[in-house]
Amino acid sequence: MEITTLDMRYSFSSAKVRARMAEIDMTESELVAALERAGEKTSANTVTNWFQGRTLPELPKFLALCAVLDVQPSELLDAEE
């Protein structure tokens, strides 16, 4: 699935991000460093806010997150009911 714009039928799933991070044994600080290496400077505070549902990643950061975690965008989204 190619994502070029946000589709309101889907929502970001921090639980799926955490599950994938656990699968590959990645910490939040390692995620922040990996995002920066991927060209998306992101603070630890920003990642914490994603996980706590306070904010959502912007599209470029979301796509970098998918690349870092080696998943398709659809794997980090929940369908809205």
C-alpha positions as CSV (number, residue, x, y, z in Angstrom):
1,M,0.0,0.0,0.0
2,E,1.5,3.3,-1.0
3,I,0.7,6.2,1.3
4,T,1.0,9.7,-0.1
5,T,-1.6,11.5,2.0
6,L,-3.2,10.7,5.3
7,D,-6.3,8.6,5.0
8,M,-8.8,9.2,7.8
9,R,-10.1,5.6,7.7
10,Y,-6.9,4.5,9.4
11,S,-5.2,5.5,12.6
12,F,-1.6,5.3,13.8
13,S,-1.1,2.3,16.2
14,S,1.6,2.9,18.8
15,A,0.9,-0.6,20.1
16,K,1.9,-2.0,16.7
17,V,5.1,0.1,16.7
18,R,5.9,-1.1,20.2
19,A,5.3,-4.7,19.2
20,R,7.5,-4.4,16.2
21,M,10.2,-2.8,18.3
22,A,10.0,-5.7,20.7
23,E,10.3,-8.2,17.8
24,I,13.6,-6.6,16.7
25,D,14.8,-5.8,20.2
26,M,14.8,-2.0,19.7
27,T,14.6,0.6,22.5
28,E,13.0,4.0,22.2
29,S,16.5,5.7,22.2
30,E,17.6,3.3,19.4
31,L,14.5,4.2,17.5
32,V,15.2,8.0,17.8
33,A,18.8,7.4,16.6
34,A,17.6,5.2,13.7
35,L,15.1,7.9,12.6
36,E,17.9,10.5,12.7
37,R,20.1,8.3,10.5
38,A,17.2,8.0,8.1
39,G,17.1,11.7,7.8
40,E,14.2,12.5,10.2
41,K,15.5,14.3,13.2
42,T,13.1,13.3,16.1
43,S,13.4,13.9,19.8
44,A,12.9,11.3,22.5
45,N,10.1,13.5,23.8
46,T,8.4,13.3,20.4
47,V,8.5,9.5,20.3
48,T,7.1,9.4,23.8
49,N,4.3,11.6,22.8
50,W,3.5,9.3,19.9
51,F,3.4,6.3,22.2
52,Q,1.1,8.2,24.7
53,G,-1.3,9.3,22.0
54,R,-0.6,13.0,22.5
55,T,0.7,13.6,19.0
56,L,0.9,11.7,15.7
57,P,4.0,11.4,13.5
58,E,4.0,13.7,10.5
59,L,3.9,11.8,7.2
60,P,7.6,11.9,6.4
61,K,8.4,10.7,9.9
62,F,5.8,8.0,9.7
63,L,7.3,6.7,6.4
64,A,10.8,6.9,8.0
65,L,9.5,4.9,11.0
66,C,8.2,2.2,8.6
67,A,11.5,2.0,6.9
68,V,13.4,1.9,10.2
69,L,11.1,-0.9,11.5
70,D,11.2,-2.6,8.0
71,V,7.4,-2.8,7.8
72,Q,4.8,-1.6,5.3
73,P,2.8,1.5,6.4
74,S,-0.4,-0.6,6.7
75,E,1.3,-2.7,9.4
76,L,1.4,0.3,11.7
77,L,-2.2,1.4,11.2
78,D,-5.5,0.4,12.6
79,A,-8.6,0.6,10.5
80,E,-11.2,3.0,11.8
81,E,-14.7,1.5,12.4
